[in-house]
Amino acid sequence: MSAMCKIQPPKNRAFGQSCRRMHGLECTSFCQQEMKPTVLLLYAFLQVSLGFKFSWDGIINYFAAPKKDANPIQKALSAVAGKIFFNQNEKDFSKTSHMDQLHAADALIFAMEAYKHPKQRTSLQPKHACATFTKVDSGLNTKHDISYVIYESDKYTGTFVLAFRGSTSEKNWDLNNKFITADCVLGKGNGCGRIHEGFQTGYQSVREELKPKLQKLPIRRLIITGHSLGGALSVIASYDLKMNDFPVTHLFTFGAPRVGNKEFEEHISGLKLHEMRVQLGKDNARDYITTVPPVVAGYVDASNSLYAVICREKKCEPSLMHGYDAYVRGIDYSLTQFTQKHCSDI
């Protein structure tokens, strides 16, 4: 992955460069994967339409908040695009309870631990937890490069955390790009709407090895979390495992894309989980991964569990807001409103 990106938008806005900031990866092939021909054509069309003035970042910002002097056509396009790309059901993260924010902050730590090499995953103590968690198992499907890790709490008997890793490879982006919806065949197999074909394929690649591992553990409370692709896999796993009688109680996602259609999201809501799907930013600046796939492709946002964290970066651009550090700073800033020192019971 050392060659330069063959498909390169303006240098300072390139997805290939921004993903290095997001994940700290060598992302040249990642860039080629992300800029598929259909995406490149869309990018070119938007650039021409907007007078070559905007990168992906600018296009997203433009649609979110057109300038006051925008003409009627631009305003109409903005209104339509807002419904296509942007999340409609978001709540203000800073107005949630102190304990919910502590839970989210600690769940983010587990989501980021999943990015580590399996040999580096041992034990950890989340910043706000009064407990240490020890790794009890992990897995990796090499065909699709799907990775997960399972932790056990030393304080709360029967509490386990399952964290899925986000995108780090071309194989992951092959899955991400398969965004046409497919019939959901998880749970009891009775139908659960339609979901992202690639995400379902990714989860199925580890499903049959994951279940026996979980069945051997004395689980009373299972918390599932992930960032980006890991967040999408967490949503799917929560449904599948809960419907197969695993005691899933909590679902936390960070910077996750949309996963399925209205019927699928209704099934997720019906699980009655303690659920928080966290995205960074709102209005004219937000993590662009949370704006895709678009609703015109059959996707909907989480019905009542989507929370927006205010961006605290010096430069809040969509392509720079997907990384771990940006989410940590946003959540930590929100927590400064509380003077009490509590432990999360995650």
Helices and strands as residue ranges (DSSP letters): G 11-13, H 15-23, H 28-34, H 37-49, H 56-64, H 72-85, E 91-92, G 93-95, H 98-113, G 118-120, E 123-124, E 133-141, E 146-153, E 159-164, H 170-176, E 181-183, E 194-196, H 197-215, E 221-227, H 229-243, E 248-254, H 262-270, E 274-282, E 285-286, G 288-291, G 295-297, E 306-309, G 318-320, H 324-335
